Each structure stands twice: as C-alpha cells, then as structure tokens.
Amino acid sequence: MALSFAVTNGSEHNNGKITLFVVLSCMMAAMGGVIFGYDIGISGGVTSMEPFLVKFFPEIYKKMKEDTEVSNYCIFDSQLLTTFTSSLYVAGLLTSFIASYITRAFGRKPSITAGGAAFLAGAAFGGAAFNVYMLIIGRLLLGVGVGFANQSVPLYLSEMAPPRLRGAINNGFTNNGFQLSIGIGALCANFINYGTEKIKGGWGWHISLAMAGVPALILTLGALFLPETPNSLIQRNKDHQKAELILQRIRGTDDVQTELDGLIKASSTSKDTDHSFKLILKRKYRPQLVMAVAIPFFQQVTGINVIAFYAPLLFRTLGLGVSASLLSAAMTGIVGTGSTFISMLVVDKIGRRTLFAIGGIQMLASQSIVGGIMAAYLKDNGGLSKGYAYLVLVMICIYVAGFGWSWGPLGWLVPSEIFPLEIRSAGQSITVAVSFLFTFIVAQTFLTMLCHFKSGIFFFFGGWVLVMSVFVYYFLPEPKNVPIEQMQKVWHEHWFWKRMMDEGIEKREQESGL
C-alpha cells in the first residue's frame, strides 16, 4: 500500500470545515467499495443462470441437466468456471504492487483514474462478452481496478479529511465504512441478478456484468474533477505554494499555515520510513508482522467468500431453483450489510475481542449445523426437502451475520490500528497482499473442495473458525481506545509478545547485524 503521512494537530489550530470536497471524497471512496462488492457478488449469480452456462460453460449445463450419475456436490466443479471468478483477485494482487508505486510517484488522482478506467473497461468486456476469453479478460481488468482502488482511494480520503476528523473518518469510514460499502455493492449485485434472470430471451446476464460500469463511472468522474491532495503535491513536487492553495480550497479557509507546516514536516519525516519492509522484519515488530499475515489469512478461511462468490450455486446444490437461489443470496446480502452496520455502531463500546468471540461462536455453530444437515440428508443425487433447505438458509444467514459484525469489518480495522508510522506502509501492504492471495486460493479451489469434501467442507471452514477464535483470545490484545502511538506499550505488556520485545534481545540482534 502506498505510503501515507498523517498530521495530528490540536483542534484549536485547525479551522477546517467539512467542505464539499470532503463530502465528495467520501462518496468517491464509497464507490470504490461498492464496485469491489459488486464484482464479488455478481459472478456467483450469473454463473447460476442457465443461459449464461449454455453460452460459456456448456459442459456444466450438460452435467446439470443430463448426467444423472454426477454428484450434487460436483455439478459445478470446473476449473474454467472458478478461473472466471478468481482471476479478478490474481490481477488485484499483482496490480496492488504496481499501484503502490504509481500512487506514491505520480499522485493519488492518476491512480484513482487508472482504477476507474480499468473498471469501466472490465465492465464493457464482461457485458459484451461473446466467448469465455472475453469474460476472463473483463474480470482481469476489474481486478486491475480493484488493485488501484484499494491502494489510492482510502489514502485519498485520509488526506482530504480535516486533521480533527481524520481519525474518525479513517476508522469510521475507510475501515468499517469501506466494508459496509462492499456489502452494499454485493447486495446490489444480488438484487440485479435476481431481476435480470427473469428477462425473457436469456440476455439478462449482459446487464448484470455491464452494470459494474455505473459506480465505476462515478469513481472516474470524481477522480477527474476532484483536486490532488496537498500531501501528494508536497511529497512529490515540493510545490508548497500550490499545496497551500489547494489546502485553502478543501478546508474552506485561508488559515491553513499550521496544517501546511505539519504536512511539510510529516513529508520530511516520512522519508525515514522508506525502509519499512526491512524494519517490520525486526524482532520488536514481530507481533505486528504476525498479525499482518494472520488476520487477513483467517478472514479468508472463515469461508465467507464461498458465500459471497458462490451462494446461488450453493443454494442450487441444495435443490433450490435459479430464482429462489438468487433471492436467497440477496437475503444473505441484506443480513451481512445490516450486521456490518451494527458493528460500526458498537465496536468502540464493547471492543474488538468481544465481537471476535461472538462472531466466532455464531459462525462455528451455524457451520456445524449446516454440515450436519447436509451430511445426513443431502445425498449425491436428489435434493434437500424444502424444510431443510430453508433451515440451511437460516443457518447461513446466522453465519453471515456473525461474520458481518466480527471478521468482516474487524479484519480491516484491527490491522489499521496496530502499525506504528515507521512500518505502516509495509504492514498495510502485507495485509492487502495476503488478503488477495488467499481470496484467490479459496475462490479457485472451493468448487473442487466441495466435490471432494462434500458436506465436510463446512466442518473444514468451521475448524478454521475455531482456530482463529482461540488465536484472537490468546494472542490479540484489545486495541479499543488505545492510540496507535501507545500500541507498542500494549504489546510489551502482553503475556506472549513481551518475550519478542525484550530490549536485551533486540540489542543483541543489532550487534550481530540481524
């Protein structure tokens, strides 16, 4: 993730207002999340539509309609189908490293514009696709857009916010709110799929894929008309005069000298953090390094993206029709979005660890029940009775709610709270890269795992939920109400991590050149 530098000024020194620029920045950031969520939610819906399968994946349609010997669990087992879904995340992972450089070297606006253009091109390729290669090219372009947007949009929002509101906007919107925007995007995708599936003639999937262009257009126009951030101008060009003029515009006041001085000082200080990848490997930052890898890894092996990507296919596996499957997916989307909103309201009151525990218990219990029902009543052929199918739907909604107020938003919020300035760039980059990597792995392997594990797939993910809940209980201290600059003290006092942060050990490492 591109390097950011923030300024902490007392409110008495800052006369900045919430101007139109700040409001538009929040709207633009929301569009970045909506597009990401839409791209996650749209693929599972269109791949459950029969006209789409006939055109692009005829072997799956044939298995579904003609092969009476194939297992319910194996109907959708196709590496080509999973490549269509997961290719977005490969492109996002690779692009994020390029986007980090572009965002730092050329500015936030060019990076956002490039992301918006890639989104628009991806939506055009997907909506106009006449073969599977065009579909995959479209998904790859969408992944490029995701890579750019994930790097530049939150950073742009952070730097446009007035200093007195930067923490609230960062934690309230960039982390929790970004997750809420993703949920809203996925929910929109589910309802659009439900509507377009009913279009006679079988061409509704064109609309589903092309509609990603709507939020992409808003994002691109926003990038074209909004100014570059003063931080970026100072960091790249040392153009203090232009930075001052823009700062006066976006703050709505001429009294910006104190903030400008702080930005110049922060820019100078940020040069000392260019080696943050080397720093994060030091022993005293071991807790942050472990969390930068473990938290996004655990977030993906909850199994949530299985629901996000393949919910309609999963419900079809249970014996529901196309329309009922798409509607069921929309219902889980409503639950997920609502629970994420609840998390935003209560996270600073009851704490991160409590929400992790509540969500973990919910997810483990519901996954175990779903796995048990499928093991007992869903055989290789035939389907579940309507009663059991709807019971599974209820359990999946409970599972989605558990994720929505725990690992969903907290998987992004907690990493943002634990990295000190000198390693923040490296820590956030590792978090994003690990998230993309394991999103791709889960998306690419799930349908094959479903075919081989059958109902055991839910016990597999349930086992990981148990592991991550135990990990959080023993190894993650509570960051609630702890300023970032004081988190190092929290690690020093933790029963396990204080061993890693022993100053004598650190000194011996330095003497030995480690």
C-alpha positions in Angstrom: 0.0 0.0 0.0 1.2 3.5 -0.8 3.0 5.3 1.9 0.8 7.8 3.7 1.7 10.5 6.2 -0.8 11.9 8.6 -0.7 15.0 10.7 -2.1 15.3 14.2 -2.9 18.9 15.1 -4.9 20.2 18.0 -8.3 21.3 17.0 -7.5 24.8 18.2 -5.0 25.1 15.3 -7.3 23.9 12.7 -10.2 26.0 11.3 -11.0 23.5 8.5 -14.6 22.7 7.7 -16.4 19.7 6.3 -16.4 21.1 2.8 -18.0 19.8 -0.4 -14.6 18.4 -1.3 -14.6 16.2 1.8 -18.2 15.1 1.2 -17.4 14.2 -2.4 -14.2 12.3 -1.3 -16.4 10.2 1.0 -18.8 9.5 -1.9 -15.9 8.6 -4.2 -14.4 6.2 -1.5 -17.8 4.6 -1.1 -18.0 4.0 -4.9 -14.6 2.2 -4.6 -16.1 -0.2 -2.0 -19.4 -0.6 -4.0 -17.5 -1.7 -7.1 -15.5 -4.2 -5.2 -18.6 -5.6 -3.6 -20.5 -5.7 -6.8 -17.7 -7.6 -8.6 -17.7 -10.1 -5.7 -21.4 -10.7 -5.7 -22.1 -10.6 -9.4 -20.1 -13.6 -10.5 -21.9 -16.3 -8.4 -25.3 -15.0 -9.7 -24.6 -15.0 -13.4 -22.9 -18.5 -13.2 -26.1 -19.9 -11.8 -28.2 -18.6 -14.8 -28.8 -21.3 -17.4 -28.4 -19.1 -20.5 -25.0 -18.0 -19.2 -24.0 -21.6 -18.6 -25.2 -22.7 -22.0 -23.2 -20.0 -23.8 -19.9 -20.1 -21.8 -19.9 -23.4 -19.8 -22.0 -25.9 -21.7 -20.3 -28.9 -20.1 -21.6 -27.8 -16.7 -25.1 -27.2 -18.1 -25.0 -30.7 -19.6 -24.0 -32.3 -16.3 -26.8 -30.4 -14.5 -29.5 -31.4 -17.0 -28.4 -34.8 -18.5 -25.9 -36.5 -16.3 -27.9 -38.4 -13.6 -24.8 -40.0 -12.2 -22.9 -36.9 -11.2 -23.0 -36.0 -7.5 -24.9 -32.9 -6.4 -21.6 -31.7 -4.9 -19.7 -32.0 -8.2 -22.1 -30.4 -10.8 -20.3 -27.1 -10.8 -16.7 -28.5 -10.4 -14.9 -26.7 -13.2 -11.5 -25.1 -13.2 -12.6 -22.8 -16.0 -15.6 -21.6 -14.0 -13.5 -20.9 -10.9 -10.9 -19.1 -13.1 -13.7 -16.8 -14.3 -14.4 -15.9 -10.6 -10.9 -15.9 -9.1 -9.0 -14.2 -12.0 -10.0 -10.8 -10.5 -8.0 -11.5 -7.4 -4.8 -12.5 -9.2 -5.0 -9.3 -11.1 -5.7 -7.3 -8.0 -2.8 -8.9 -6.1 -0.3 -8.1 -8.9 -1.7 -4.7 -9.6 -1.5 -3.6 -5.9 2.3 -3.6 -6.0 2.4 -1.5 -9.2 -0.4 0.8 -7.9 1.6 1.4 -4.7 4.5 2.9 -6.8 2.2 4.9 -9.1 0.2 6.3 -6.2 3.4 7.4 -4.5 5.3 8.6 -7.6 2.6 10.2 -9.7 -0.2 11.1 -7.2 -3.5 9.8 -5.9 -5.6 11.2 -8.8 -3.8 9.3 -11.6 -4.0 6.1 -9.6 -7.8 6.5 -9.0 -8.3 7.5 -12.6 -6.4 4.4 -13.8 -8.5 2.2 -11.5 -11.8 3.8 -12.7 -10.8 3.3 -16.3 -9.9 -0.3 -15.7 -13.3 -0.8 -14.0 -15.1 0.7 -17.0 -13.1 -1.4 -19.5 -13.8 -4.6 -17.4 -17.5 -3.9 -17.3 -17.5 -3.3 -21.0 -15.7 -6.5 -21.8 -17.9 -8.5 -19.4 -21.2 -7.0 -20.7 -20.3 -7.5 -24.3 -18.6 -10.9 -24.0 -19.3 -13.5 -26.7 -16.7 -16.1 -25.5 -15.2 -17.2 -22.2 -11.9 -15.4 -23.0 -13.6 -12.0 -23.1 -15.2 -12.9 -19.8 -11.9 -13.6 -18.2 -10.2 -10.5 -19.7 -13.1 -8.5 -18.3 -12.5 -10.0 -14.8 -8.8 -9.3 -15.1 -9.4 -5.7 -15.9 -11.8 -5.4 -12.9 -9.0 -6.9 -10.8 -6.6 -4.2 -12.1 -9.2 -1.6 -11.0 -9.5 -3.2 -7.5 -5.8 -3.1 -7.1 -5.6 0.6 -7.9 -8.7 1.5 -5.9 -7.6 -0.4 -2.8 -4.3 1.5 -2.8 -5.4 5.0 -3.7 -9.0 5.6 -2.6 -8.6 5.1 1.2 -5.4 7.1 1.1 -7.0 10.0 -0.8 -9.9 10.0 1.7 -7.5 10.1 4.6 -5.5 13.0 3.2 -8.6 15.1 2.3 -10.1 14.8 5.7 -9.5 17.7 8.2 -7.0 16.7 10.9 -9.5 16.9 13.7 -11.7 14.4 11.8 -9.1 12.3 10.2 -9.2 9.5 12.9 -12.9 9.4 12.8 -13.1 9.2 9.0 -10.2 6.8 8.8 -11.6 4.3 11.3 -15.2 5.1 10.8 -15.4 5.1 7.0 -12.1 3.9 5.5 -12.3 0.6 7.5 -15.8 -0.1 8.8 -17.5 2.1 6.2 -15.4 0.6 3.3 -16.6 -2.9 4.4 -20.2 -1.6 4.6 -19.8 -0.2 1.0 -18.6 -3.6 -0.1 -21.6 -5.2 1.4 -23.9 -2.7 -0.3 -22.2 -3.5 -3.6 -22.7 -7.2 -3.2 -26.3 -6.7 -2.1 -27.0 -4.6 -5.3 -25.4 -7.3 -7.3 -27.7 -10.0 -5.8 -30.9 -8.0 -6.5 -29.8 -7.1 -10.0 -29.1 -10.8 -10.7 -32.5 -11.7 -9.3 -34.1 -9.2 -11.7 -32.1 -9.8 -14.8 -32.6 -13.6 -14.5 -36.3 -13.1 -15.2 -35.7 -11.2 -18.5 -37.0 -13.3 -21.4 -34.6 -14.2 -24.1 -31.7 -15.2 -21.7 -29.7 -12.0 -22.2 -30.1 -10.6 -18.6 -26.5 -11.6 -17.7 -25.3 -8.9 -20.1 -26.9 -6.3 -17.9 -25.6 -7.8 -14.7 -22.0 -7.7 -15.8 -22.2 -4.3 -17.5 -23.8 -2.6 -14.5 -20.4 -2.5 -12.8 -19.8 0.4 -15.1 -22.2 2.7 -13.2 -20.2 3.1 -9.9 -17.0 2.9 -12.0 -18.2 6.0 -13.9 -18.9 7.9 -10.7 -15.4 6.9 -9.4 -13.7 8.0 -12.6 -15.6 11.3 -12.9 -14.8 12.0 -9.2 -11.1 11.4 -9.8 -11.2 13.8 -12.8 -12.9 16.7 -11.1 -11.5 16.5 -7.6 -8.1 18.0 -6.8 -4.9 16.2 -6.0 -4.2 16.0 -2.2 -1.8 18.6 -0.7 0.1 15.7 0.9 0.9 14.2 -2.5 1.9 17.6 -4.0 4.4 18.2 -1.2 5.6 14.6 -1.2 6.3 14.5 -5.0 6.9 18.1 -6.2 7.8 20.1 -3.1 5.2 22.6 -4.5 4.3 24.3 -1.3 2.5 27.2 -2.9 0.2 25.0 -4.9 -0.4 22.8 -1.9 -1.3 25.8 0.2 -3.9 27.0 -2.5 -5.5 23.5 -2.6 -5.5 23.2 1.1 -7.3 26.5 1.4 -9.9 25.3 -1.1 -10.6 21.9 0.5 -10.6 23.4 4.1 -12.8 26.4 3.2 -10.5 28.8 5.0 -7.3 30.8 4.4 -5.9 29.9 7.8 -4.1 26.7 6.9 -0.5 27.6 7.7 -0.3 25.4 10.8 -1.6 22.4 8.9 0.7 23.1 5.9 3.7 23.3 8.2 2.7 20.0 9.7 2.4 18.4 6.2 5.8 19.6 5.2 7.3 18.3 8.4 5.5 14.9 8.0 6.7 14.6 4.4 10.3 15.0 5.6 9.8 12.5 8.4 8.1 10.0 6.0 11.4 9.7 4.1 12.8 7.8 7.1 10.1 5.2 6.7 11.0 4.2 3.2 12.7 1.0 4.5 9.6 -0.1 6.4 9.8 -3.6 4.9 13.2 -4.0 6.5 12.0 -2.6 9.8 9.0 -4.9 10.1 11.2 -7.9 10.0 12.9 -6.8 13.2 12.1 -8.8 16.3 10.4 -5.9 18.1 7.8 -5.7 15.3 7.2 -9.4 15.3 3.6 -9.1 16.8 2.6 -6.7 14.0 4.2 -8.9 11.3 2.3 -12.0 12.6 -1.0 -10.0 12.7 -0.4 -8.6 9.2 -0.3 -12.2 7.9 -2.6 -14.0 10.3 -5.6 -11.6 10.3 -6.2 -11.5 6.5 -5.5 -15.2 6.3 -8.1 -16.0 9.0 -10.6 -13.6 7.4 -10.5 -15.6 4.2 -10.6 -19.1 5.7 -13.8 -18.3 7.6 -15.3 -19.4 4.3 -17.2 -16.1 3.8 -16.1 -15.6 0.2 -17.6 -19.0 -0.6 -20.9 -17.5 0.3 -20.1 -14.2 -1.5 -18.9 -15.8 -4.7 -21.0 -19.0 -4.9 -24.1 -18.5 -2.7 -26.5 -19.0 -5.7 -24.6 -22.1 -6.8 -24.6 -23.5 -3.3 -28.3 -23.0 -3.0 -28.8 -24.7 -6.3 -26.8 -27.6 -5.0 -29.3 -27.8 -2.2 -32.1 -28.2 -4.7 -33.5 -24.7 -4.9 -34.4 -23.3 -8.4 -32.5 -20.5 -10.1 -34.8 -17.7 -9.0 -35.1 -19.0 -5.4 -31.3 -19.3 -5.2 -30.7 -15.7 -6.3 -33.4 -14.4 -3.9 -31.8 -16.5 -1.1 -28.4 -14.9 -1.9 -30.0 -11.5 -1.8 -31.4 -12.3 1.7 -27.9 -13.2 3.0 -26.6 -10.0 1.5 -29.2 -8.0 3.5 -28.2 -9.8 6.7 -24.5 -9.2 6.0 -24.9 -5.5 5.3 -27.1 -5.0 8.3 -24.7 -6.8 10.7 -21.8 -4.7 9.4 -23.7 -1.5 10.1 -24.4 -2.8 13.7 -20.7 -3.5 14.1 -19.9 0.1 13.2 -22.2 1.3 16.0 -21.0 -0.9 18.8 -17.3 -1.7 18.1 -15.9 1.1 20.2 -18.3 0.3 23.1 -17.9 -3.4 23.5 -14.4 -3.9 21.9 -12.8 -5.9 19.2 -12.1 -9.1 21.1 -15.7 -9.4 22.3 -17.0 -9.0 18.7 -14.5 -11.6 17.5 -15.7 -14.0 20.2 -19.4 -13.5 19.5 -18.9 -13.8 15.7 -16.7 -16.9 16.1 -19.3 -18.7 18.2 -22.0 -17.9 15.7 -20.0 -19.0 12.7 -18.8 -22.2 14.3 -22.3 -23.2 15.5 -24.1 -22.4 12.2 -21.4 -24.1 10.0 -21.6 -27.2 12.1 -25.4 -27.4 11.8 -25.3 -26.8 8.0 -22.6 -29.5 7.7 -24.6 -31.9 9.8 -27.8 -31.4 7.8 -26.1 -31.8 4.5 -24.2 -34.9 5.8 -27.5 -36.5 7.0 -30.0 -35.5 4.3 -28.2 -34.3 1.1 -27.1 -37.4 -0.8 -25.1 -37.4 -4.1 -28.4 -37.4 -6.0 -31.7 -35.7 -5.3 -32.1 -32.6 -3.1 -33.0 -31.5 0.4 -36.6 -31.1 1.3 -37.9 -27.6 1.3 -37.9 -27.5 5.1 -34.3 -28.5 5.5 -33.3 -26.2 2.6 -34.8 -23.2 4.3 -33.3 -24.3 7.6 -29.9 -24.3 5.9 -30.7 -20.8 4.5 -31.4 -19.5 8.1 -28.2 -21.0 9.4 -26.2 -19.4 6.6 -27.8 -16.1 7.4 -26.8 -16.5 11.1 -23.3 -17.3 9.9 -23.2 -14.3 7.6 -24.4 -12.1 10.5 -21.6 -13.5 12.7 -19.0 -12.6 10.1 -20.6 -9.2 9.4 -20.0 -7.9 12.9 -16.7 -9.6 13.5 -14.2 -10.8 11.0 -15.7 -8.7 8.1 -15.0 -5.1 9.3 -12.5 -6.0 12.1 -10.3 -7.9 9.6 -9.5 -4.4 8.1 -10.0 -2.2 11.2 -7.6 -4.1 13.6 -4.6 -4.0 11.2 -5.0 -0.3 10.7 -4.8 0.2 14.5 -1.7 -1.7 15.3 1.0 -0.5 12.9 3.2 2.4 14.1 4.2 5.0 11.5 7.6 3.6 10.7 6.2 0.2 9.5 2.6 1.3 8.5 3.3 1.2 4.7 4.8 -2.3 4.9 2.2 -3.6 7.3 -0.8 -2.5 5.2 0.8 -3.7 2.0 1.4 -7.2 3.6 -2.2 -7.2 4.8 -3.6 -6.4 1.4 -1.4 -8.9 -0.4 -2.2 -11.7 1.9 -5.9 -11.0 1.7 -5.8 -11.0 -2.2 -3.7 -14.2 -2.2 -6.0 -16.3 0.0 -9.1 -14.8 -1.6 -7.8 -16.2 -4.9 -6.9 -19.6 -3.4 -10.3 -20.0 -1.7 -12.2 -18.9 -4.8 -10.1 -21.2 -7.1 -10.4 -24.3 -5.0 -13.8 -24.2 -3.4 -15.9 -25.9 -6.1 -13.3 -28.7 -6.3 -13.2 -29.0 -2.5 -17.0 -29.1 -2.4 -16.9 -32.0 -4.8 -14.4 -34.0 -2.8 -15.2 -32.9 0.8 -19.0 -32.8 0.2 -20.7 -31.7 3.4 -17.3 -31.9 5.2 -16.5 -28.5 3.6 -18.5 -26.8 6.3 -16.6 -28.6 9.0 -13.3 -27.7 7.3 -14.1 -24.0 7.5 -15.7 -24.4 10.9 -12.4 -25.9 12.2 -10.5 -22.8 11.0 -13.1 -20.6 12.8 -12.3 -22.4 16.0 -8.5 -22.0 15.4 -8.8 -18.2 14.7 -11.1 -17.7 17.7 -8.5 -19.3 20.0 -5.8 -17.3 18.3 -7.6 -14.0 19.0 -8.3 -14.9 22.6 -4.7 -15.7 23.4 -2.6 -13.5 21.1 -4.5 -10.3 20.2 -4.6 -7.6 22.9 -7.6 -5.3 22.9 -6.8 -2.1 20.8 -10.0 -0.3 21.8 -9.4 3.3 22.8 -5.6 2.8 22.5 -3.8 5.5 20.4 -1.6 4.0 17.7 1.5 5.5 19.2 0.7 3.6 22.5 0.1 0.2 21.0 3.8 -0.7 21.4 3.3 -0.5 25.1 0.3 -2.8 24.9 2.5 -5.4 23.1 5.2 -5.0 25.7 2.7 -5.9 28.4 1.2 -8.9 26.6 1.9 -12.3 28.2 3.3 -13.8 25.0 4.6 -10.9 22.8 6.6 -9.3 25.6 9.2 -12.0 25.0 9.7 -10.9 21.5 10.1 -7.3 22.5 12.8 -7.7 25.2 15.2 -4.9 24.7 18.2 -7.0 25.5 17.4 -9.5 22.7 16.8 -6.6 20.3 20.2 -5.1 21.3 22.0 -8.3 20.7 20.3 -8.6 17.3 21.6 -5.2 16.3 25.1 -6.0 17.5 25.1 -9.2 15.4 23.7 -7.3 12.3 20.4 -9.1 12.2 
